């Protein structure tokens, strides 16, 4: 069904209804709603389901990365499908090339989120939109958890992808996190709805593709319920992380001076709570996350700050952490 030249609209209400039923009852976004629409199977299912459930209230945003020869074709097919559904479409062209030390996947992901956020907040077609839906599904969640485990991630990584969160003044949703990707494709095929197939999804030089092609079939054979059990573990990690975030926020209020950690007050905390405060501050104030190695070195340097003359200048996340008198300072990378 992939790469059919003419996407079909919802012309069979019974079959289309099976697609709309994919949306969980708990998914009740504020309308109008924007859909991140790549043209692939997952976002096609999401667009079709939402367009049927909330006719006239859906907007689509297509991110044109310009990284593939077929990117223009993807954009044309997205336009055709949106026209058939009478859904306004906004296309955003982004430069998603990665820099040294950054993975191509991470560069593309950051570019997508930035473009989506900017489009929703500035484009006239998207005026009034405060909620955005993304099409990641249960298999994507499993892949995220396995990647986190392979990297020795802590609770934030093991919590994987949240079903809902707030960022840049917008609400973001992932209503398909409990649904396997195969189920989405089955519904599209039954309703004779086409989608585009990104050739990079078959390239196993990318870790996610290797997990999808090699690990998930083995997991399914050994543990048939692995999607549900993995999702439960991610949920437990997310709940535990929420508690730690509350502790970190409370501790930060006690050590903060002019919006940054006071070094002497920070030193009075245990190392574990220093770590929580630093991660919390860097994430909430500067949208960056230190690696384990960087955080370990940072804690060591903070412990050594016992004189006025001691200097700090450490690479942390996407910038540099400095000492500015009695507090920690931050300098973002250019």
URLIN-V523285 format. One record per residue. N is the residue number from 1. RES is the residue in one small letter. SS is DSSP state (2 for helix, 1 for strand, 0 for the rest). PSI is psi in radians with two decimals (999 if undefined). Layout:
((N | RES | SS | PSI) (N | RES | SS | PSI))
//
This chain:
((1 | x | 0 | -0.32) (2 | x | 1 | 2.66) (3 | x | 0 | 0.38) (4 | x | 0 | 2.38) (5 | x | 0 | -0.39) (6 | x | 0 | 1.71) (7 | x | 0 | 2.46) (8 | x | 0 | 2.55) (9 | x | 0 | -3.11) (10 | x | 0 | 1.43) (11 | x | 0 | -0.02) (12 | x | 0 | 1.81) (13 | x | 2 | -0.59) (14 | x | 2 | -0.83) (15 | x | 2 | -0.69) (16 | x | 2 | -0.60) (17 | x | 2 | -0.55) (18 | x | 2 | -0.51) (19 | x | 2 | -0.77) (20 | x | 2 | -0.55) (21 | x | 0 | -0.18) (22 | x | 0 | -0.48) (23 | x | 0 | 2.20) (24 | x | 0 | 2.64) (25 | x | 0 | -0.47) (26 | x | 0 | -0.21) (27 | x | 0 | 1.71) (28 | x | 0 | 1.25) (29 | x | 0 | 2.79) (30 | x | 0 | 2.38) (31 | x | 0 | 2.62) (32 | x | 0 | 2.71) (33 | x | 1 | 2.37) (34 | x | 1 | 2.43) (35 | x | 1 | 2.23) (36 | x | 1 | 1.89) (37 | x | 0 | 1.85) (38 | x | 0 | -0.37) (39 | x | 0 | -0.18) (40 | x | 0 | 3.05) (41 | x | 2 | -0.77) (42 | x | 2 | -0.87) (43 | x | 2 | -0.47) (44 | x | 2 | -0.77) (45 | x | 2 | -0.72) (46 | x | 2 | -0.78) (47 | x | 2 | -0.81) (48 | x | 2 | -0.79) (49 | x | 2 | -0.80) (50 | x | 2 | -0.65) (51 | x | 2 | -0.59) (52 | x | 2 | -0.73) (53 | x | 2 | -0.64) (54 | x | 0 | 1.17) (55 | x | 0 | 2.39) (56 | x | 0 | -0.06) (57 | x | 0 | 0.12) (58 | x | 1 | 2.41) (59 | x | 1 | 2.57) (60 | x | 1 | 2.50) (61 | x | 1 | 2.11) (62 | x | 1 | 2.19) (63 | x | 1 | 2.03) (64 | x | 1 | 1.81) (65 | x | 0 | -0.48) (66 | x | 0 | 0.35) (67 | x | 0 | -0.18) (68 | x | 0 | 2.70) (69 | x | 0 | -0.60) (70 | x | 0 | 0.01) (71 | x | 2 | -0.67) (72 | x | 2 | -0.66) (73 | x | 2 | -0.74) (74 | x | 2 | -0.79) (75 | x | 2 | -0.72) (76 | x | 2 | -0.75) (77 | x | 2 | -0.61) (78 | x | 2 | -0.74) (79 | x | 2 | -0.75) (80 | x | 2 | -0.78) (81 | x | 2 | -0.74) (82 | x | 2 | -0.65) (83 | x | 2 | -0.71) (84 | x | 2 | -0.47) (85 | x | 2 | -0.05) (86 | x | 0 | 0.77) (87 | x | 0 | 2.11) (88 | x | 1 | 2.41) (89 | x | 1 | 2.34) (90 | x | 1 | 2.23) (91 | x | 1 | 2.33) (92 | x | 1 | 2.16) (93 | x | 1 | 2.22) (94 | x | 0 | 2.74) (95 | x | 0 | 1.89) (96 | x | 0 | 0.37) (97 | x | 0 | 2.41) (98 | x | 0 | 2.68) (99 | x | 0 | 3.01) (100 | x | 0 | 2.30) (101 | x | 0 | -0.03) (102 | x | 0 | 2.40) (103 | x | 0 | 2.62) (104 | x | 2 | -0.66) (105 | x | 2 | -0.75) (106 | x | 2 | -0.70) (107 | x | 2 | -0.77) (108 | x | 2 | -0.69) (109 | x | 2 | -0.82) (110 | x | 2 | -0.70) (111 | x | 2 | -0.69) (112 | x | 2 | -0.89) (113 | x | 2 | -0.72) (114 | x | 2 | -0.76) (115 | x | 2 | -0.71) (116 | x | 2 | -0.83) (117 | x | 2 | -0.81) (118 | x | 2 | -0.73) (119 | x | 2 | -0.80) (120 | x | 2 | -0.58) (121 | x | 2 | -0.19) (122 | x | 2 | -0.47) (123 | x | 0 | 2.30) (124 | x | 2 | -0.55) (125 | x | 2 | -0.46) (126 | x | 2 | 0.26) (127 | x | 0 | 2.33) (128 | x | 0 | -0.19) (129 | x | 0 | 2.23) (130 | x | 0 | -0.12) (131 | x | 1 | 2.41) (132 | x | 1 | 2.35) (133 | x | 1 | 2.38) (134 | x | 0 | 2.71) (135 | x | 0 | 0.27) (136 | x | 0 | 2.48) (137 | x | 0 | -2.95) (138 | x | 2 | -0.66) (139 | x | 2 | -0.68) (140 | x | 2 | -0.66) (141 | x | 2 | -0.74) (142 | x | 2 | -0.76) (143 | x | 2 | -0.71) (144 | x | 2 | -0.75) (145 | x | 2 | -0.75) (146 | x | 2 | -0.69) (147 | x | 2 | -0.74) (148 | x | 2 | -0.75) (149 | x | 2 | -0.71) (150 | x | 2 | -0.39) (151 | x | 0 | 0.06) (152 | x | 0 | 0.64) (153 | x | 0 | 2.73) (154 | x | 0 | -2.83) (155 | x | 2 | -0.72) (156 | x | 2 | -0.71) (157 | x | 2 | -0.71) (158 | x | 2 | -0.43) (159 | x | 0 | -0.29) (160 | x | 0 | -2.46) (161 | x | 0 | 2.26) (162 | x | 0 | 2.63) (163 | x | 0 | -0.41) (164 | x | 1 | 2.44) (165 | x | 1 | 2.93) (166 | x | 1 | 2.39) (167 | x | 1 | 2.40) (168 | x | 0 | 0.58) (169 | x | 0 | 0.18) (170 | x | 1 | 2.71) (171 | x | 1 | 2.28) (172 | x | 1 | 2.45) (173 | x | 1 | 2.56) (174 | x | 0 | 1.43) (175 | x | 0 | -0.25) (176 | x | 0 | 0.21) (177 | x | 0 | -0.34) (178 | x | 0 | 0.08) (179 | x | 0 | 2.22) (180 | x | 0 | 2.59) (181 | x | 2 | -0.61) (182 | x | 2 | -0.60) (183 | x | 2 | -0.68) (184 | x | 2 | -0.76) (185 | x | 2 | -0.67) (186 | x | 2 | -0.75) (187 | x | 2 | -0.71) (188 | x | 2 | -0.76) (189 | x | 2 | -0.71) (190 | x | 2 | -0.63) (191 | x | 0 | 0.07) (192 | x | 0 | 0.78) (193 | x | 0 | 2.25) (194 | x | 0 | 2.95) (195 | x | 1 | 2.97) (196 | x | 0 | 2.59) (197 | x | 0 | 2.01) (198 | x | 0 | 2.06) (199 | x | 2 | -0.42) (200 | x | 2 | -0.29) (201 | x | 2 | -0.28) (202 | x | 2 | -0.05) (203 | x | 0 | 1.89) (204 | x | 0 | 0.20) (205 | x | 0 | -0.35) (206 | x | 0 | 2.30) (207 | x | 2 | -0.74) (208 | x | 2 | -0.69) (209 | x | 2 | -0.62) (210 | x | 2 | -0.71) (211 | x | 2 | -0.80) (212 | x | 2 | -0.74) (213 | x | 2 | -0.59) (214 | x | 2 | -0.69) (215 | x | 2 | -0.76) (216 | x | 2 | -0.70) (217 | x | 2 | -0.65) (218 | x | 2 | -0.75) (219 | x | 2 | -0.71) (220 | x | 2 | -0.65) (221 | x | 2 | -0.72) (222 | x | 2 | -0.66) (223 | x | 0 | 1.51) (224 | x | 0 | -0.49) (225 | x | 0 | 0.42) (226 | x | 2 | -0.57) (227 | x | 2 | -0.78) (228 | x | 2 | -0.76) (229 | x | 2 | -0.65) (230 | x | 2 | -0.71) (231 | x | 2 | -0.63) (232 | x | 2 | -0.72) (233 | x | 2 | -0.73) (234 | x | 2 | -0.67) (235 | x | 2 | -0.73) (236 | x | 2 | -0.75) (237 | x | 2 | -0.68) (238 | x | 2 | -0.71) (239 | x | 2 | -0.76) (240 | x | 2 | -0.67) (241 | x | 2 | -0.60) (242 | x | 2 | -0.73) (243 | x | 2 | -0.77) (244 | x | 2 | -0.61) (245 | x | 2 | -0.66) (246 | x | 2 | -0.72) (247 | x | 2 | -0.77) (248 | x | 2 | -0.73) (249 | x | 2 | -0.72) (250 | x | 2 | -0.79) (251 | x | 2 | -0.66) (252 | x | 2 | -0.70) (253 | x | 2 | -0.59) (254 | x | 2 | -0.54) (255 | x | 2 | -0.14) (256 | x | 1 | 2.52) (257 | x | 1 | 1.98) (258 | x | 0 | 0.66) (259 | x | 0 | 0.13) (260 | x | 1 | 2.74) (261 | x | 1 | 2.25) (262 | x | 1 | 2.22) (263 | x | 2 | -0.80) (264 | x | 2 | -0.72) (265 | x | 2 | -0.65) (266 | x | 2 | -0.70) (267 | x | 2 | -0.40) (268 | x | 0 | -0.25) (269 | x | 0 | 2.80) (270 | x | 0 | 2.81) (271 | x | 2 | -0.68) (272 | x | 2 | -0.74) (273 | x | 2 | -0.50) (274 | x | 2 | -0.76) (275 | x | 2 | -0.78) (276 | x | 2 | -0.79) (277 | x | 2 | -0.78) (278 | x | 2 | -0.77) (279 | x | 2 | -0.75) (280 | x | 2 | -0.84) (281 | x | 2 | -0.83) (282 | x | 2 | -0.64) (283 | x | 2 | -0.84) (284 | x | 2 | -0.63) (285 | x | 2 | -0.50) (286 | x | 2 | 0.11) (287 | x | 0 | 0.79) (288 | x | 0 | 2.77) (289 | x | 0 | 2.18) (290 | x | 0 | 2.61) (291 | x | 0 | 2.93) (292 | x | 2 | -0.74) (293 | x | 2 | -0.77) (294 | x | 2 | -0.72) (295 | x | 2 | -0.68) (296 | x | 2 | -0.79) (297 | x | 2 | -0.68) (298 | x | 2 | -0.78) (299 | x | 2 | -0.68) (300 | x | 2 | -0.74) (301 | x | 2 | -0.66) (302 | x | 2 | -0.69) (303 | x | 2 | -0.52) (304 | x | 0 | -0.12) (305 | x | 0 | 1.36) (306 | x | 0 | -0.07) (307 | x | 0 | 2.77) (308 | x | 0 | -0.47) (309 | x | 0 | -0.12) (310 | x | 0 | 2.27) (311 | x | 0 | 2.65) (312 | x | 0 | 2.40) (313 | x | 1 | 1.43) (314 | x | 1 | 2.43) (315 | x | 1 | 2.13) (316 | x | 1 | 2.09) (317 | x | 0 | -2.18) (318 | x | 0 | 0.66) (319 | x | 1 | -2.75) (320 | x | 1 | 2.38) (321 | x | 1 | 2.25) (322 | x | 1 | 2.90) (323 | x | 1 | 2.24) (324 | x | 1 | 1.47) (325 | x | 0 | -2.06) (326 | x | 0 | -0.06) (327 | x | 1 | 2.95) (328 | x | 1 | 2.45) (329 | x | 1 | 2.96) (330 | x | 1 | 2.37) (331 | x | 1 | 1.98) (332 | x | 1 | 2.64) (333 | x | 0 | 2.63) (334 | x | 0 | 999))
//
